Amino acid sequence: MTARAPALAFLLAVAAPATAWTAEWRFCVGVAPAAHETVITDIFASAAESARIEHRLEAYFRARKGMVLTFQCPRGAPERFSALNAQTAALQFNRKLGYAVNGLPAAEIAALAGEEVF
């Protein structure tokens, strides 16, 4: 099992599943296991499918920052506070793994993801 697998499994466990596909508060985590580096986005509201957001984030980091990251955007929560708690748990978990953790501000997410995310 790679170092990435526990981090991604943890994210899925802490994110509360939503029953409707409506705008949810969420965050995404990008992991580069070989570099022991993680990127955790700010909390943002989105009704877009997680896979679509993940692909856009991966392409952005590959094209603009020269980084190969695997992103995971767990289903969000109807209230921002729950997503913030899950984001904090993900941050702490990745630090315990010894990963360098970088942030991606909401303004940058909006610029790269397009209007359908917000």
LINUR-V950215 format. One record per residue. RES is the residue in three letters. OMEGA is omega in degrees with one decimal (NA if undefined). Layout:
# LINUR-V950215
res:RES omega:OMEGA
res:RES omega:OMEGA
This chain:
# LINUR-V950215
res:MET omega:-179.7
res:THR omega:177.2
res:ALA omega:-179.4
res:ARG omega:-175.3
res:ALA omega:179.1
res:PRO omega:-179.4
res:ALA omega:-179.5
res:LEU omega:177.8
res:ALA omega:178.2
res:PHE omega:-179.8
res:LEU omega:179.3
res:LEU omega:-179.1
res:ALA omega:-176.3
res:VAL omega:-179.9
res:ALA omega:-180.0
res:ALA omega:178.9
res:PRO omega:178.3
res:ALA omega:-177.7
res:THR omega:-179.7
res:ALA omega:-180.0
res:TRP omega:177.7
res:THR omega:178.6
res:ALA omega:-179.1
res:GLU omega:172.4
res:TRP omega:-177.3
res:ARG omega:174.1
res:PHE omega:178.7
res:CYS omega:178.1
res:VAL omega:174.6
res:GLY omega:-175.9
res:VAL omega:172.5
res:ALA omega:-173.6
res:PRO omega:-177.8
res:ALA omega:-179.6
res:ALA omega:-175.1
res:HIS omega:-177.3
res:GLU omega:179.2
res:THR omega:171.8
res:VAL omega:176.7
res:ILE omega:-178.3
res:THR omega:168.7
res:ASP omega:175.1
res:ILE omega:176.2
res:PHE omega:178.8
res:ALA omega:-179.4
res:SER omega:172.2
res:ALA omega:-179.1
res:ALA omega:176.5
res:GLU omega:-178.4
res:SER omega:-177.2
res:ALA omega:179.9
res:ARG omega:178.6
res:ILE omega:179.9
res:GLU omega:-179.5
res:HIS omega:179.2
res:ARG omega:179.0
res:LEU omega:179.0
res:GLU omega:179.9
res:ALA omega:179.3
res:TYR omega:-178.1
res:PHE omega:178.7
res:ARG omega:-175.8
res:ALA omega:-171.2
res:ARG omega:-175.5
res:LYS omega:178.4
res:GLY omega:-178.8
res:MET omega:175.1
res:VAL omega:-179.6
res:LEU omega:171.6
res:THR omega:-177.3
res:PHE omega:174.2
res:GLN omega:178.2
res:CYS omega:-177.5
res:PRO omega:176.4
res:ARG omega:-175.4
res:GLY omega:-177.9
res:ALA omega:179.5
res:PRO omega:179.1
res:GLU omega:-175.6
res:ARG omega:-176.2
res:PHE omega:179.5
res:SER omega:178.3
res:ALA omega:178.8
res:LEU omega:176.8
res:ASN omega:178.8
res:ALA omega:177.8
res:GLN omega:178.6
res:THR omega:178.0
res:ALA omega:178.6
res:ALA omega:177.6
res:LEU omega:-179.9
res:GLN omega:-179.5
res:PHE omega:-179.5
res:ASN omega:175.9
res:ARG omega:177.5
res:LYS omega:177.2
res:LEU omega:-179.8
res:GLY omega:179.8
res:TYR omega:169.4
res:ALA omega:-176.9
res:VAL omega:177.7
res:ASN omega:179.5
res:GLY omega:172.5
res:LEU omega:-175.4
res:PRO omega:-179.0
res:ALA omega:-180.0
res:ALA omega:179.1
res:GLU omega:176.6
res:ILE omega:-179.5
res:ALA omega:-178.2
res:ALA omega:-176.4
res:LEU omega:-174.3
res:ALA omega:-178.6
res:GLY omega:-173.8
res:GLU omega:-175.8
res:GLU omega:178.5
res:VAL omega:-175.4
res:PHE omega:NA
